[in-house]
Amino acid sequence: MKRLTALIISIVLCASFVLAGFTTVQFLGASGDYQVTYQASLRQGWNLLPAEFGGDWSFAIDTTSETEFLQKIKAYYVYLPLQNKYVDGLGKSGEGFSNQDYNLVQLNKEYLQSSAAWYYITDPSNLILSYIVEDGAGMPKLDRGWNLLSVGPALSVLNNAVKISNKFPVGNCEVQKAYFWDSYEQVWESIGEADSLHDSIDKFVGEDAIGVGIAIKVKESCQLGTAFGTISSPPALPS
């Protein structure tokens, strides 16, 4: 795919683990969809930012031109869980994914619905991005092993089902490990130990965590959501 600019413009950008909170929420009528407007700054170095391929994310540059912004992005990598590898979204010539990598992205598409990607920003000064996300997609799926996930509105308390439980919607996923990327210190930070992981990850349901990129490892391919497990047959009648 030879359209780097179009791809990046379709992606929402926010500062990794800078829990800055949303600006406004606008409900869009009977559809149940809504738009959430944020404003966030970036950090020099690696940033783990939302890489939404479904077209629900967009951003506007407040303090710099689009050309200047693109010049500050020196690397863009997407993680493909099926192949357990990164692919270069800039390409050697700066024209986007190679044809081979684009085909691999398409194979992983169902696992990239709410994925996060790596951006290397050289000069974040005067670079503040505001973005709008329209919620309407279903809960993301995770492949067995590691996944890079961006916390979207559907995973937060903006989703009424999540708000009622006040827990991260792990669905039928068995989460084994989880980390967030601290873009200030440029290091991984563990979200919690094995015995406290689910309690620790619950803090990411707040509105101020939307847009945060996390690495999450699951035992098997699974579906995030507020429904847990599958429904079995009704209990047998008493003898």
C-alpha positions in Angstrom: 0.0 0.0 0.0 1.7 3.2 -1.2 -0.3 5.8 0.7 1.6 6.8 3.9 -0.1 10.2 4.3 -3.6 8.8 3.9 -2.9 6.0 6.3 -1.5 8.2 9.0 -4.4 10.7 8.6 -6.8 7.8 9.3 -5.1 7.1 12.6 -5.7 8.7 15.9 -2.6 9.8 17.7 -2.3 10.5 21.5 0.5 10.5 24.1 1.2 7.0 25.5 0.2 6.7 29.1 -0.4 10.4 29.5 -3.8 10.1 31.0 -5.1 13.5 30.0 -8.8 12.8 29.8 -11.2 13.5 27.0 -12.4 17.0 26.0 -16.0 16.4 25.0 -18.4 13.6 24.2 -21.0 14.1 21.5 -23.7 11.5 21.1 -24.9 10.9 17.6 -28.6 10.2 18.0 -30.4 6.9 17.9 -27.5 4.9 16.5 -25.8 4.9 19.9 -22.6 6.1 18.3 -20.7 9.0 19.7 -17.6 11.1 19.0 -15.0 11.8 21.6 -12.7 14.7 21.1 -9.2 14.8 22.8 -6.1 16.8 22.8 -2.7 15.4 23.6 1.0 16.0 23.1 3.6 13.5 21.9 7.1 12.6 23.3 10.5 12.5 21.6 11.4 8.9 20.8 9.0 5.9 20.6 5.3 6.4 21.1 2.8 3.5 21.2 -0.2 5.1 19.6 -3.6 3.9 18.2 -3.3 2.4 14.7 -7.0 1.9 13.8 -7.5 0.4 10.4 -11.3 0.5 10.5 -11.5 4.2 9.6 -13.1 5.3 12.8 -10.2 7.4 13.9 -9.0 10.8 12.5 -6.9 13.7 13.8 -6.3 17.3 13.2 -3.0 19.1 13.5 -3.3 22.2 15.6 0.1 23.7 15.7 2.0 22.6 12.6 1.5 21.8 9.0 0.8 18.3 7.7 4.1 18.3 5.8 6.1 19.3 8.9 4.3 16.7 11.0 5.2 13.9 8.5 8.8 15.0 8.5 8.9 14.4 12.3 7.9 10.8 12.0 11.0 8.8 11.3 9.6 5.3 11.9 6.2 3.6 11.9 5.8 -0.1 12.7 2.8 -2.3 13.0 2.8 -5.6 14.9 1.2 -8.6 13.2 0.1 -11.1 15.8 -0.4 -14.0 13.4 3.2 -13.7 12.1 4.7 -12.5 15.4 6.6 -9.8 13.6 6.7 -6.0 12.9 6.2 -4.6 9.4 7.5 -1.2 8.3 4.7 1.2 7.6 7.0 3.8 6.1 9.0 1.6 3.8 12.5 2.3 2.5 11.2 4.9 0.1 8.8 6.5 2.5 5.8 5.4 0.4 4.1 3.1 2.9 3.9 -0.7 3.3 5.5 -2.9 0.6 3.0 -5.0 -1.4 4.1 -8.1 0.6 3.6 -6.4 4.0 0.3 -4.9 3.0 -1.0 -8.4 2.2 0.2 -9.5 5.6 -1.7 -6.6 7.2 -4.8 -7.7 5.4 -4.4 -11.3 6.8 -4.2 -9.8 10.3 -7.0 -7.3 9.8 -9.5 -8.9 12.3 -6.8 -8.5 15.0 -5.9 -4.9 14.1 -9.3 -3.4 14.8 -8.1 -1.6 17.9 -4.4 -2.2 17.7 -1.6 0.2 18.6 1.5 0.9 16.5 5.0 2.3 17.1 5.9 5.8 16.0 9.3 7.4 16.4 8.9 11.2 16.8 12.1 13.2 16.5 10.9 16.6 17.5 7.6 16.8 19.5 7.9 20.5 20.2 4.9 22.6 19.1 3.2 19.3 18.0 -0.2 18.9 19.6 -2.7 16.6 18.1 -6.4 16.7 18.6 -8.5 13.8 17.4 -12.0 12.5 17.2 -13.1 8.9 17.4 -16.5 7.7 16.3 -17.5 4.5 18.2 -19.5 2.0 16.3 -17.2 -1.0 15.9 -17.5 -4.2 18.0 -15.1 -5.4 20.6 -11.6 -6.3 19.3 -10.3 -9.8 19.0 -6.9 -10.9 20.2 -4.7 -13.6 18.8 -2.8 -16.2 20.9 0.3 -14.6 22.4 1.2 -11.0 22.3 -1.0 -8.2 20.9 -0.6 -4.4 20.9 -3.9 -2.9 21.9 -5.1 0.6 22.0 -7.8 1.3 24.7 -10.8 2.6 22.8 -14.1 4.0 24.0 -15.8 0.6 23.7 -13.3 -0.8 26.3 -13.9 2.1 28.7 -16.7 3.4 30.9 -18.2 5.2 27.9 -19.5 1.7 27.2 -22.5 1.3 29.6 -21.8 -2.4 30.0 -18.2 -1.7 31.1 -19.4 1.2 33.3 -21.8 -1.1 35.2 -19.1 -3.7 35.9 -16.2 -1.1 36.3 -13.9 -3.8 35.0 -11.8 -4.1 31.9 -13.9 -6.2 29.4 -11.7 -9.2 29.2 -14.5 -11.3 27.7 -13.4 -14.9 27.3 -9.7 -14.0 27.2 -7.2 -15.5 29.7 -4.8 -12.6 30.1 -1.3 -13.8 31.1 0.7 -10.6 31.0 0.1 -6.9 30.3 2.4 -3.9 30.0 2.0 -0.2 29.1 4.6 1.9 27.3 5.9 4.9 29.3 6.8 7.3 26.6 8.3 9.7 29.1 10.9 7.2 30.3 10.9 5.1 27.1 10.5 1.9 29.0 7.9 -0.9 29.4 6.0 -0.9 32.8 4.2 -4.0 34.1 0.5 -3.4 34.6 0.4 -6.0 37.4 1.8 -9.3 38.7 0.0 -12.6 37.7 -2.0 -12.7 40.9 -3.2 -9.1 40.6 -3.2 -8.6 36.8 -7.0 -8.4 36.4 -7.4 -5.9 39.2 -4.5 -3.8 37.9 -5.8 -3.7 34.3 -9.2 -2.5 35.5 -7.7 1.0 35.9 -7.6 1.3 32.2 -11.4 1.5 31.9 -11.5 5.2 32.8 -12.1 7.9 30.2 -8.6 9.2 30.7 -7.1 5.9 29.6 -8.6 6.1 26.1 -5.9 6.0 23.5 -3.3 4.4 25.8 -1.3 1.7 24.1 -0.7 -1.6 25.9 0.9 -4.9 25.2 -1.3 -7.8 26.3 -0.6 -11.5 26.1 -3.4 -14.0 26.1 -3.3 -17.8 26.3 -5.5 -18.5 23.3 -7.2 -16.5 20.5 -10.2 -14.8 22.1 -12.7 -12.0 22.1 -12.8 -9.0 24.4 -16.2 -8.1 25.7 -18.5 -7.9 28.7 -19.9 -11.4 28.2 -17.8 -14.0 29.8 -17.4 -17.5 28.3 -20.0 -19.3 26.3 -23.5 -20.4 27.2 -23.8 -24.1 27.9 -26.9 -26.3 27.8 -29.6 -25.7 30.4 -29.3 -27.7 33.6 -30.9 -31.2 33.5 -34.1 -31.8 35.3 -33.8 -33.3 38.8 -34.1 -37.1 38.9 
